[in-house]
Amino acid sequence: MTTPAASQTGGNGRARHGGPTREAILEAASRLIQINGYHSTSLDDVLRESGIGKGNFYYHFKSKEGLGYAILDQIVASFLDRTVAPCFSDPGGRPLAQIRCFLDRVLEAQRARNCVGGCPLGNLASELSDVHEGFRTRLARVFSAWRERLTTALGEAQARGDVGGECRPPAVAQFLVASLEGAILMTKVTKNIAVMEECVAEMKRYLSLYERGAT
C-alpha cells in the first residue's frame, strides 16, 4: 500500500516531509522497540510517538516489517560508525590494540546508556531469530561480519608475530563476540556497569594469553 506523501500532519500537529519524516518514524520506532520489543510495538504506537500520519508512513515504508529492516540497517550503520570504525580505521595500527580499543568502546557505550537497553542487535536476535526468518538471516549476516572483522585483525596480529601460532583467529573471534553479548545482557539485567567492566577486563586478559612478549 502506497499513499502520496502530501502535507500530512500527525496527531500532535507536527508536519513532516521527505527525509525528516522518515527519520522521525525511525527514531520513534527504534525507541519503542528498544523498550517494548518488536512484537509489542504496534504501528499505531509508532504513529502516535512520532506524530506522523499513516499516509506519510506508507510513503516511506511498505509495512512494519520494512520499518524493522530499516531500523536494523540503521543500528548496524551506527555500530560501524561509532564503535568499529574509530578503532579499525588506521591500516597501520596494531591489531591487538585495535581489538582492545573496540572492547573499550563497547564498554563505554553501555556506561553512557547507564546499563539500560542492552545491545539492540542482541535484543532483536533474542526476540526474532526463532520466529522470523527474514530478521534471523539479516542478523546472522551482521554477527558474521562482526566475527570476520575480529578474525581478520587476529590473523594480522599473527602475521606480524604479535600473536602466537596456537591462537585460532576464527574461534577467538567467536568467543569475543559471544562474550560481549553475554556481558551486555548481564549488565542490562543487573544494572551494574561493574559487570561489564569485569567481563571486558577478562576478555583482555584472555587475549594476552596469546600475545607474544606480553608481561
C-alpha positions in Angstrom: 0.0 0.0 0.0 1.4 3.4 -1.1 -0.1 6.7 -0.4 1.3 10.0 -1.8 3.2 12.0 0.8 1.2 15.1 0.8 1.5 17.7 3.5 0.2 15.4 6.2 0.3 16.2 9.9 0.3 13.6 12.7 -1.8 13.6 15.8 0.4 16.0 17.7 0.3 18.6 14.9 3.9 18.3 13.7 4.1 18.2 10.0 6.9 16.1 8.5 8.1 15.9 4.9 10.7 13.9 3.0 13.8 12.9 4.9 12.8 14.4 8.3 9.6 12.4 8.2 11.4 9.1 7.6 13.9 9.9 10.3 11.1 10.8 12.8 9.5 7.4 12.2 12.8 5.6 12.6 13.7 7.4 15.7 10.3 6.8 17.4 10.1 3.2 16.3 13.7 2.5 17.4 13.0 4.0 20.8 9.8 2.0 21.3 11.3 -1.3 20.1 14.3 -0.9 22.4 11.9 -0.6 25.3 9.0 -2.9 24.4 10.4 -5.2 21.7 9.4 -5.6 18.1 6.2 -7.6 18.5 4.8 -5.4 21.3 5.3 -2.2 19.3 2.4 -1.6 17.1 2.2 0.6 14.0 -0.3 2.8 15.9 2.3 3.2 18.7 4.9 4.4 16.2 2.5 6.8 14.6 1.5 8.2 17.9 5.0 8.5 19.2 6.3 10.1 16.0 3.3 12.3 15.3 3.3 11.1 11.7 0.1 10.3 9.7 -0.5 6.9 8.3 -0.3 8.1 4.7 3.2 9.5 5.3 4.3 6.3 6.9 3.3 4.2 3.9 5.1 6.6 1.6 8.3 5.6 3.3 7.7 2.0 4.4 5.6 -0.7 2.9 5.0 -2.4 6.2 6.0 -2.8 9.8 8.5 -5.4 8.6 10.0 -3.0 6.2 10.3 -0.5 9.0 12.0 -3.1 11.1 14.6 -3.9 8.4 15.3 -0.2 8.1 15.9 0.1 11.8 18.2 -2.9 11.7 20.2 -1.2 8.9 20.4 2.0 11.0 21.6 0.1 14.0 24.3 -1.6 12.0 25.4 1.7 10.4 25.6 3.4 13.8 27.6 0.5 15.3 30.1 0.6 12.4 30.4 4.3 12.5 30.7 4.9 16.3 32.2 1.7 17.6 34.1 -0.2 14.9 35.5 2.4 12.5 37.3 4.6 15.2 39.3 1.5 16.3 40.0 -0.2 13.0 40.3 2.7 10.5 44.1 3.0 10.8 45.6 0.4 8.4 48.9 0.7 10.2 47.5 0.2 13.7 48.5 -2.8 15.8 45.6 -5.3 15.6 45.5 -6.3 19.3 45.4 -2.6 20.3 42.5 -2.1 17.8 40.6 -5.0 19.4 41.2 -3.7 22.9 40.0 -0.3 21.7 36.9 -1.9 20.3 36.2 -3.7 23.6 36.6 -0.4 25.5 34.2 1.4 23.1 31.5 -1.3 23.7 32.0 -0.8 27.4 31.8 3.0 27.2 28.6 2.7 25.2 27.0 0.7 28.0 28.3 3.1 30.6 26.8 6.0 28.6 23.4 4.2 28.4 23.5 3.7 32.2 23.1 -0.1 31.6 19.7 0.5 30.0 18.6 -1.2 26.8 21.3 -3.7 26.3 22.5 -4.4 22.8 19.9 -3.6 20.1 21.3 -6.3 17.8 21.2 -8.8 20.6 17.7 -7.8 21.6 16.4 -8.3 18.1 18.2 -11.6 17.8 16.7 -12.9 21.1 13.2 -11.9 20.2 13.0 -12.7 16.4 15.5 -15.4 15.4 13.2 -18.3 16.2 10.1 -16.7 14.7 11.1 -14.5 11.8 13.4 -15.9 9.2 13.9 -12.6 7.4 15.3 -11.0 10.6 17.2 -14.1 11.5 19.2 -14.2 8.3 19.9 -10.5 8.4 21.1 -10.7 12.0 23.2 -13.7 11.2 25.0 -11.8 8.5 25.6 -8.9 10.9 27.1 -11.1 13.6 29.1 -13.0 10.9 30.6 -9.7 9.6 31.5 -8.7 13.2 33.3 -12.0 13.8 35.1 -11.7 10.4 36.4 -8.3 11.3 37.9 -9.6 14.6 39.1 -12.7 12.8 40.9 -10.6 10.3 42.5 -8.4 13.0 43.7 -11.5 14.9 45.1 -13.0 11.7 47.0 -9.8 11.0 48.4 -9.9 14.6 49.5 -13.4 14.0 51.2 -12.5 10.7 53.1 -9.7 12.5 54.3 -12.0 15.2 52.2 -10.3 17.9 50.1 -13.4 18.5 51.4 -17.0 18.8 50.5 -19.8 16.4 48.3 -21.5 19.0 45.7 -18.8 18.5 42.9 -19.8 16.2 41.5 -16.4 15.0 38.0 -17.6 14.0 37.5 -19.4 17.3 38.8 -16.5 19.4 36.7 -14.0 17.4 33.6 -16.1 18.0 34.4 -16.3 21.7 34.8 -12.5 21.9 31.6 -11.8 20.2 29.6 -14.3 22.3 31.3 -13.0 25.5 30.5 -9.4 24.7 26.8 -10.2 24.0 26.6 -12.1 27.2 28.3 -9.4 29.2 25.9 -6.8 27.8 22.9 -8.9 28.7 24.2 -9.5 32.3 24.9 -5.7 32.6 21.3 -5.0 31.5 19.9 -7.5 34.0 22.0 -6.4 37.0 22.0 -2.6 36.1 25.6 -2.7 37.3 28.4 -1.4 35.0 31.0 -3.2 37.1 29.8 -6.5 35.5 30.7 -5.2 32.0 34.0 -3.8 33.3 35.0 -7.1 34.8 34.0 -9.1 31.6 35.9 -6.7 29.4 39.0 -7.0 31.7 38.7 -10.8 31.4 38.5 -10.7 27.6 41.6 -8.5 27.5 43.4 -11.0 29.8 42.3 -13.8 27.6 43.8 -12.0 24.5 47.0 -11.5 26.4 47.4 -15.3 26.8 48.1 -15.5 23.1 50.2 -12.3 22.9 53.9 -12.8 22.4 56.1 -10.7 24.7 53.2 -9.9 27.0 54.2 -9.2 30.6 
